[in-house]
Amino acid sequence: MGRYFELLSKDVRFEEGLNACMNCGVCTAVCPAAEFYNYDPRQIVDQVQSRDDETIESLLKSDTIWYCGECMSCKPRCPRNNTPAYVIQALRTLSQKLGFFTESEKGRQQLAIKRTIGQNILSMGYCVHPSIVKAEMHPEQGPVWEWITENAAEVFERVGGNYNKQGPGAMRKIDDETLGELEKIFEVSGGSDFYDLIERFSRKKALEMGMDADKEDYFMQIYTANNGQHSHL
Amino acid sequence: MDTPRTIHRNWKEYQKEIADDHFYYARSCIRQNFFPGSETAYLNILRNDLSLDVYDDPKHTTCTGIGYHTDIVPLETTMTVIARQFALMTEAGYENFLPSCVTSFGLYVEILDMWEHFPELEEKARENLYKATKREFNKPKNLVHTSDLIFHYREKIAENAKYSFVDVKTGQPLKGVEHIGCHYAKIFPSKGIGGSEFPYVLAGMIESWGGTVVDYPERRHCCGFGFRNYLVMANRGYSVANSKKKFESMAPYKPNFIVGNCPGCAMFLDRWQYTIGEMEHKTYGPNGRGIPVLTYEEMTGLVLGYSPWDLGLQMHQVPVEPLLDKMGIPYNAEEKYLGINGKNLGKPQLPQNCVL
């Protein structure tokens, strides 16, 4: 067994997600990512089950493993009960643990996600908060959303929300004791270490690219860069 | 050929157990953000219209679902956060867990299933939780998505309905597109009403309340969220392209409205219509307008006679008034964008290149 295959096999999602794949391609046929990107989950599963270190390392460093949307459309369709999306989750985790994610344009985006969604979880107790869905970063949200964010407290109150206030209700402020528990959970269960690892490898890569990971321009680079080679549309 | 008896037996396989009462409610990050009025209405409907007991606990947090599905939060961390939610439910004296988010629902179901297959993971989650918070938990006896409960009581709601999905001018049923959201039934089809192949949780509501359901080719296709594919600006083409595939597929059936199970799907199916309108001058509804998108709470609230602006329909980018007019629901257009006590909050700008 190859080294990388052995590492992947320690992930329960890999164990649940990969039985012998017969390469029928049903997963690719239903896959929204395959609709848009140069992406073929059938081929990825086939490459992984080759157990070949060189092949798997190349996947771990590629854009390819970052195309999947984790919608799980592949899960109910596979006649062999494989779940290519679980295989992808295991590949992405390993790619980050080994620092290979910074080798691809799509992989480098993990830092942007960690600094937005990851930060929101620990600082506010939410994955998403109206204060960070800003119109300039989200033009697709449209003028109604812009009006909402300009008048957030009033609009939320109008519909029975409890915006940034203590007690129950939509978009309530989550209390400090609760946030403290969340932080402790991240510490004891490996979440904080994983965040640190994404930061560490990304900083190294930013330096290689002649940039500073602490500066806005690196964030914007990874958040917006698109080489135009990912999609066939 | 199936006999009626066989069909009945097969359909039973697509049902699920839904507790009747006493629920611990877990809010959704996305629903609170974009449809806060839906969560308010949901609790009001349960408590006031259905006389049910539901606990709204300020101490719960995100389940980390979006972080987990963007692969920045490790599985063990997500399991421990979920263990904490179950501990809060246990401490509050409840056994039935009621998440308002489809991503959360899928994750809760998935983790309970993993704990069955790998008991050592459950042990580890218990150990981590105790180490971090000194809390302990029981697993829920019943775990259903919030829409399952509305489905469960849909006939009772129909008995008290003030409006229905019938065109008041023609008497014809209105046509609804339903979208259950991938993580509602694709991860574990047996946990969703109708499974992933015969989605019925929203369809059952539409039918019980007078409408008909559009069965279009891309009915089961993802809305295009794709987690990292929407959250990072460089990837958003994936998201809009997949929503567009659905709009193109449903438009020939001339639906009067779309209803979403998952808060993210409802938001995307609303916002991407605006984006496509602005970018390509293309709209998918009748008379060159957009197709109104509802959450299932908003749909239920309208049927029960809740005010459209109390429900938060002013927070949608695609106006819902064409649907309200068809249903004969009265509204005051001047009050649409007012705050509490009639406070003037101004109005959103209109789109530049399309009329929604």
Contacts between the chains, C-beta under 8 A, distances in Angstrom:
chain1	res1	chain2	res2	distance
A	11	B	75	8.0
A	12	B	75	7.4
A	12	B	114	6.3
A	12	B	117	7.7
A	12	B	118	5.5
A	12	B	121	6.8
A	13	B	75	7.1
A	16	B	114	7.6
A	16	B	117	7.1
A	32	B	221	6.8
A	32	B	222	4.4
A	32	B	224	6.5
A	32	B	226	6.6
A	32	B	238	7.4
A	32	B	242	4.7
A	33	B	226	6.9
A	33	B	229	7.6
A	33	B	238	6.9
A	35	B	241	7.0
A	35	B	242	6.5
A	35	B	245	6.8
A	36	B	237	6.9
A	36	B	238	4.7
A	36	B	241	5.1
A	36	B	242	6.8
A	37	B	238	7.0
A	66	B	228	6.9
A	67	B	238	7.9
A	68	B	226	7.9
A	69	B	222	6.7
A	69	B	224	7.7
A	69	B	225	6.9
A	69	B	226	2.6
A	69	B	227	6.1
A	69	B	228	7.6
A	69	B	229	5.0
A	69	B	238	6.7
A	70	B	69	4.6
A	70	B	226	7.3
A	70	B	227	5.5
A	71	B	182	4.1
A	71	B	183	7.6
A	71	B	186	7.1
A	71	B	222	4.3
A	71	B	225	7.5
A	71	B	226	6.4
A	72	B	106	7.5
A	72	B	182	5.7
A	72	B	183	6.4
A	72	B	186	4.6
A	72	B	187	5.0
A	73	B	182	6.1
A	73	B	186	5.8
A	73	B	220	7.9
A	73	B	221	7.9
A	73	B	222	6.1
A	75	B	186	5.6
A	75	B	187	5.9
A	76	B	185	7.8
A	76	B	186	5.3
A	76	B	189	5.3
A	76	B	195	7.7
A	76	B	196	4.8
A	76	B	197	7.6
A	89	B	71	6.5
A	92	B	71	4.2
A	93	B	71	6.5
A	93	B	74	7.1
A	93	B	75	8.0
A	96	B	71	7.1
A	105	B	234	8.0
A	106	B	235	7.6
A	109	B	228	6.6
A	109	B	232	4.7
A	109	B	234	7.1
A	109	B	235	7.5
A	110	B	70	7.9
A	110	B	71	7.1
A	110	B	72	6.3
A	112	B	232	5.8
A	113	B	67	8.0
A	113	B	70	4.7
A	113	B	72	5.4
A	113	B	228	6.1
A	113	B	231	6.0
A	113	B	232	6.7
A	114	B	72	4.8
A	116	B	231	7.0
A	117	B	66	5.5
A	117	B	67	5.2
A	117	B	70	6.0
A	117	B	72	6.7
A	117	B	231	6.5
A	118	B	67	6.0
A	118	B	72	4.9
A	118	B	73	7.2
A	121	B	61	7.9
A	121	B	62	5.8
A	121	B	64	5.9
A	121	B	67	5.5
A	121	B	73	7.2
A	125	B	61	4.1
A	125	B	62	6.0
A	126	B	29	4.7
A	126	B	32	7.5
A	126	B	33	7.8
A	126	B	61	7.5
A	126	B	62	5.2
A	127	B	29	4.5
A	127	B	30	7.8
A	127	B	62	4.9
A	127	B	64	7.0
A	127	B	65	6.9
A	127	B	66	3.9
A	127	B	67	5.9
A	128	B	29	4.9
A	128	B	30	6.1
A	128	B	33	5.3
A	128	B	66	6.8
A	129	B	33	6.9
A	130	B	33	5.6
A	133	B	33	7.0
A	137	B	233	6.7
A	140	B	236	6.8
A	140	B	240	7.3
A	140	B	271	5.5
A	140	B	272	7.0
A	140	B	274	7.3
A	140	B	275	4.5
A	141	B	271	5.8
A	141	B	317	7.7
A	142	B	271	6.0
A	142	B	274	4.4
A	142	B	275	7.6
A	142	B	317	4.4
A	142	B	348	8.0
A	142	B	351	7.0
A	143	B	317	7.7
A	143	B	348	4.4
A	143	B	349	4.2
A	143	B	350	7.0
A	143	B	351	6.8
A	144	B	314	7.7
A	144	B	315	6.6
A	144	B	316	6.8
A	144	B	317	4.7
A	144	B	348	4.5
A	145	B	271	7.6
A	145	B	317	7.1
A	146	B	348	6.7
A	146	B	349	7.5
A	147	B	337	7.3
A	147	B	345	7.4
A	147	B	346	6.9
A	147	B	347	7.0
A	147	B	348	3.7
A	147	B	349	7.8
A	148	B	315	5.9
A	150	B	346	7.9
A	151	B	339	6.9
A	151	B	345	4.5
A	151	B	346	7.4
A	154	B	339	3.9
A	154	B	340	6.7
A	154	B	343	6.3
A	154	B	345	5.6
A	155	B	315	7.0
A	155	B	339	7.0
A	155	B	345	6.9
A	156	B	36	5.4
A	157	B	339	7.1
A	157	B	340	5.3
A	158	B	309	7.5
A	158	B	312	7.9
A	158	B	338	7.5
A	158	B	339	5.3
A	158	B	340	5.4
A	159	B	36	5.2
A	159	B	37	3.3
A	159	B	40	5.9
A	159	B	310	6.7
A	159	B	311	7.3
A	159	B	312	4.0
A	159	B	315	7.3
A	160	B	36	7.1
A	160	B	37	6.4
A	160	B	40	3.1
A	160	B	41	7.8
A	160	B	310	7.6
A	161	B	32	7.4
A	161	B	36	3.9
A	161	B	37	7.7
A	161	B	40	6.9
A	166	B	58	7.4
A	167	B	58	5.6
A	168	B	56	4.4
A	168	B	57	6.9
A	168	B	58	4.4
A	169	B	40	7.7
A	169	B	56	7.6
A	169	B	58	7.8
A	170	B	27	6.8
A	170	B	31	7.9
A	170	B	32	4.3
A	170	B	36	3.6
A	170	B	39	4.9
A	170	B	40	6.5
A	171	B	32	5.0
A	171	B	33	6.9
A	171	B	36	6.2
A	172	B	58	5.7
A	174	B	58	7.5
A	174	B	61	6.0
A	175	B	58	7.2
A	175	B	59	7.5
A	178	B	59	5.4
A	178	B	61	6.2
A	179	B	61	8.0
A	181	B	84	6.7
A	181	B	132	6.4
A	181	B	133	4.7
A	182	B	61	5.7
A	182	B	81	6.9
A	182	B	84	8.0
A	184	B	131	8.0
A	184	B	132	3.8
A	184	B	133	6.5
A	185	B	77	6.6
A	185	B	80	4.8
A	185	B	81	5.8
A	185	B	84	6.5
A	185	B	128	6.8
A	185	B	129	7.2
A	185	B	132	4.5
A	185	B	133	7.1
A	186	B	77	5.8
A	187	B	132	7.2
A	188	B	80	7.4
A	188	B	128	5.0
A	188	B	131	4.9
A	188	B	132	4.8
A	189	B	74	7.1
A	189	B	76	4.6
A	189	B	77	4.3
A	189	B	79	7.5
A	189	B	80	4.5
A	189	B	128	4.7
A	189	B	132	7.6
A	190	B	74	5.1
A	190	B	76	5.5
A	190	B	77	6.1
A	191	B	73	5.8
A	191	B	74	5.9
A	191	B	76	7.9
A	191	B	77	3.4
A	194	B	72	7.1
A	194	B	73	7.3
A	194	B	74	5.1
A	194	B	77	7.5
A	195	B	72	7.1
A	198	B	72	6.5
A	222	B	232	8.0
A	223	B	232	5.9
A	223	B	233	5.4
A	223	B	234	6.6
A	224	B	233	5.3
A	224	B	234	5.2
A	225	B	234	5.8
A	226	B	234	4.3
A	226	B	235	7.8
A	231	B	237	6.5
A	231	B	238	7.8
A	233	B	237	7.5
A	233	B	241	6.2
